[in-house]
Amino acid sequence: MTDPGRKPPRAVLLALRQEVGFCCPVVGCGSPYLTWHHFDPPWRTEHHHRPEGMIALCREHADKADNGSFTDDQLRKLKLEGKPRSHEVRGRFDWMRRDLLAVVGGNFFYQTPIILQLGTNPCIWFDRDEDGYLLLNFKMPTISGHSRAQIDQNTWSVVPQVDEVVCPPSGRLVEVSYSNGDKFRAEFYDAASPDELAARYPTSRTLDWSDDVNFPVTAVELWETTAGTTIEFGPRFSRMPGNNIFRDCFTCGGNVAFCINISPVDLARLFPRG
């Protein structure tokens, strides 16, 4: 059984991830699915959470470190050299399903290929691969002038100039935060029944979707905030321009759920290149 006291505080985990550029620092690895390793001293010698005696590693290399693969000096070198080698944080959701329930900003979408479109630019949408599996796509709008996180057919990528990237070894979640307030979160999970979904979203009990959604179902939940604008898809509601609020809506079928008219100039501003 894992000692619950062994998990470091959130601030320590953030410092460890930032230190290595949100990627495993072992040369040739670069995995974003990080855990932690106590080495100076090891946990068996002293129960501590001092960042200078810890390092963020992927699960494979943390297990190897626990079993003596790396010397303390080698780990200290990785702590120093990992971030300069990190140019992009990249991972993939391996949740391959033919049907998905999208939960975006407190609203529910089933068999709707495009959830959000700004002007002519889809922002949250699904493709199907040659085997019929749905693939998630996401482009993160921003007024910062800098490129932001994106998901391209289940593969997500983030440039490491961010405040925080949370990506546990489970591979079901990625959460990204920027200093200006831009935020993004995506998580996959399974729901066996409407009651199980209602435990996560209590207000969904008012929705009648039992005839439309095939349970058990895999859901993907997305939150997104574009700082400085009225566009927000939070955990319980969606806010659109004009301060329009949507929550607890269910859409089944169709092509585009939300389409916001926007000029080409504003579109280019929200999706900077480079």
Salt bridges, closest charged atoms under 4 A:
GLU19 OE1 - LYS79 NZ 2.72
ASP40 OD2 - ARG76 NH2 2.91
GLU46 OE2 - ARG50 NH1 2.97
GLU60 OE2 - LYS64 NZ 2.96
ASP66 OD1 - ARG6 NH2 3.93
ASP66 OD1 - HIS37 ND1 2.78
ASP73 OD1 - ARG76 NH1 2.95
GLU81 OE1 - ARG85 NH1 3.57
GLU88 OE1 - ARG90 NH2 3.08
ASP94 OD1 - ARG92 NE 3.88
GLU164 OE2 - ARG17 NH2 2.69
GLU175 OE1 - ARG185 NE 3.63
ASP182 OD2 - ARG148 NE 2.94
GLU187 OE1 - ARG185 NH2 2.91
GLU187 OE1 - ARG200 NH2 3.16
ASP190 OD1 - ARG97 NH2 3.93
ASP195 OD1 - ARG205 NH1 3.85
GLU221 OE1 - ARG185 NH1 3.11
GLU221 OE1 - ARG200 NH2 3.28
GLU232 OE1 - ARG239 NH1 2.70
